[in-house]
Amino acid sequence: MRATPPDHRAPFNLLRRFAVVSLGVIGAIAVVNSLLLSEYVMQRMLTREAQITSEFMLNILQADGSIGYLTRQNDPELEKRFTGSLEHFITMPDVRRINLYSADRTILWSTERGIIGRRFDDNKELDEALRGELVVEGGRITASERDKPEHVGLNKDSAFFVETYIPVRAANRSEVLGVFELYKAPAALTAAIEAGQRQVWLSALAGALALYLTLFWLVLSADRRIREQRNRLIENETMSAVGELASSVAHNIRNPLASIRSSAELLVEHGQAQDREPAQDIVASVDRIEGWLRDLLSFSRLERAQTSKVDAGAVLQACFASHARGFSYRKIEPRVTLDGTAYVSAEPALLGHVLHSIVANAIEATPPGGRVSGSVHAVNGKVEIRISDTGGGIPADQLGRIFGPFFTTKAQGLGIGLTLAYRIIERFGGHIDVQSAPGAGTEFILTLAAA
């Protein structure tokens, strides 16, 4: 069977990939929508303004009868009346120029006298208006726009324009008699359009930001959950391997260890004086190995504990009492402080195992003349068990790893004592916090629900 080569690619980072890709996609959608809506708002406002202007002008021409001039241009009375109406139109707000085209595209009248009589054949907007359509255009006048024939004579200071082509129909509305072309520089309308476009852009930006933050929060939560599940899966796989290892080691080593310990105990009791100290070392080493085996088996086979009402202070006192010899041997002062009676929901033997593990570590970390303290306090429906020492402390780069499987700084440690303690307290529905700094000692804080 061919071995699968290791995958050296960088691990997939869901959160980072989403943050980059979604920001680009949502940003692009927001920009496109803003552009489209801005253009729509501008065109709708320009069209509505053109419709109102068209209705106003045509109603005036119909009311005074001067519209007949387009079919009877030789009538002086109609010409005078029609010219008066045009002069009135020039006074409308924001109007800069008016051109009147006949049906054959010739300018009959204009505010720019120099172009009267000229014919403009290349004008698509005029063609559409002669077909009876109201045509509206608006924008900024660029160099190319200013060169258009119909823009000849326009004030050079006009940077923004609205160009409206208004068809003038006969009374039966079947024939287009002419076309009015209005150039406007509408300041109020321009301000309204720009305000509307700003609202569109701000709304799109706010919506895009809200959508991005909401999706980012959802993906962040999912990413955390996936990482937690991945870590638990790795831990379970590790525990499965540890269980198999522990069972094999315990089966093959425990019986020989029992024989070795029995022989060493016989030497301690009945052997020569010079043999007793080495025999005691053998007994201590066997006990240490036996403790490792118990930790391995407990670590790999820990089931959900059957909790009961436990006196946390009594368990802590019993733990300190069991380490009396260690305190005395290392010349360390033990101190236990109880704040009344505090009961927790736990399993006595497992809680004792946790406290024994933490106190043993504290004793090893504390130099002669130091102190190991334990206390129990009831706080807001919780019970805190604190165990502190005056040892050298834990470096900051190791503080976040001390509860990880097989992490240890001790030459003869397995690195599962604190991991097992963490798992036990977690199964009791509590948690463990650590406060430490190099040279300032270490404090473990176990928080459990009060019973």
Secondary structure, 3 states (H helix, E strand, C coil): CCCCCCCCCCCCCHHHHHHHHHHHHHHHHHHHHHHHHHHHHHHHHHHHHHHHHHHHHHHHHHHHCHHHHHCCCCCHHHHHHHHHHHHHHHCCCCEEEEEEEECCCEEEEECCHHHCCCECCCCHHHHHHHCCCCEEEEEECCHHHHCCHHHCCCCCCCCEEEEEEEEEECCCCCCEEEEEEEEECCHHHHHHHHHHHHHHHHHHHHHHHHHHHHHHHHHHHHHHHHHHHHHHHHHHHHHHHHHHHHHHHHHHHHHHHHHHHHHHHHHHHHCCHHHHHHHHHHHHHHHHHHHHHHHHHHHHHCCCCCCEEEEHHHHHHHHHHHCHHHHHHCCCEEEEEECCCCEEEECHHHHHHHHHHHHHHHHHHCCCCCEEEEEEEEECCEEEEEEEECCCCCCHHHHCCCCCCCCCCCCCCCCCHHHHHHHHHHHCCCEEEEEECCCCCEEEEEEEEEC
